[in-house]
Amino acid sequence: MIQSYMIKKIRVELLYYVVIVLLLAFVQHSDLLTAPIERFEQMQKHANYLHPFLYAFFVYIIIVFIRIVVKFILFLKNKFKEK
């Protein structure tokens, strides 16, 4: 039971991460929509494969932090509402 919940949670978080990677890629490199092969050739030429994942990881961490803060605020709001 717990394992299936964790697997589902990991899949959802991975989906969030992939969406962030794609959004950042298309925002930073609009030529991915018009000439993706040229963009990948440039990546291969410069050998910079890791930076998109690092940038996405930092954005993901910021979003996770915001989600935790909002969840905590809602928890406190509901806790004081009960009293």
C-alpha positions in Angstrom: 0.0 0.0 0.0 2.7 2.5 1.0 4.9 1.4 -1.9 2.2 2.1 -4.5 1.6 5.5 -2.9 5.3 6.3 -3.1 5.6 5.1 -6.7 2.7 7.3 -7.6 4.2 10.2 -5.8 7.6 9.7 -7.5 5.9 9.5 -10.9 4.0 12.8 -10.3 7.2 14.6 -9.2 9.1 13.3 -12.2 6.3 14.5 -14.4 6.6 18.0 -12.8 10.4 17.9 -13.4 10.0 16.9 -17.1 7.5 19.6 -17.6 9.8 22.2 -16.1 12.7 21.0 -18.3 10.6 21.3 -21.4 9.2 24.7 -20.5 12.6 26.1 -19.7 14.0 24.6 -22.9 11.3 26.2 -25.0 11.5 29.5 -23.2 15.2 29.8 -23.4 15.7 28.3 -26.9 12.7 29.2 -29.1 14.5 27.7 -32.1 13.7 24.3 -30.7 10.3 24.7 -32.3 11.6 25.8 -35.7 14.9 24.0 -36.1 15.4 21.3 -33.4 18.1 19.4 -35.3 20.3 22.5 -35.5 19.9 23.1 -31.7 20.9 19.5 -30.9 23.9 19.8 -33.2 25.0 22.9 -31.4 24.6 21.1 -28.1 26.7 18.3 -29.3 29.3 20.7 -30.7 29.6 22.5 -27.4 29.1 19.4 -25.2 26.8 21.1 -22.8 24.3 18.4 -21.9 24.0 18.9 -18.2 23.1 22.6 -17.8 19.4 22.2 -18.7 18.9 19.6 -16.0 20.7 21.7 -13.4 18.6 24.8 -14.2 15.5 22.7 -14.1 16.6 21.2 -10.8 17.0 24.6 -9.2 13.6 25.8 -10.5 12.1 22.5 -9.2 13.6 23.0 -5.8 12.2 26.6 -5.6 8.8 25.3 -6.6 9.0 22.5 -4.0 9.9 25.1 -1.3 6.9 27.3 -2.3 4.6 24.2 -2.2 5.9 23.3 1.3 5.3 26.9 2.5 1.8 27.1 1.1 1.0 23.7 2.6 2.2 24.8 6.0 0.3 28.0 5.8 -2.9 26.1 4.9 -2.2 23.7 7.8 -1.9 26.5 10.2 -5.0 28.2 8.9 -7.1 25.1 9.3 -5.6 24.4 12.7 -6.7 27.8 14.0 -10.0 27.6 12.3 -10.9 24.5 14.3 -10.3 26.3 17.6 
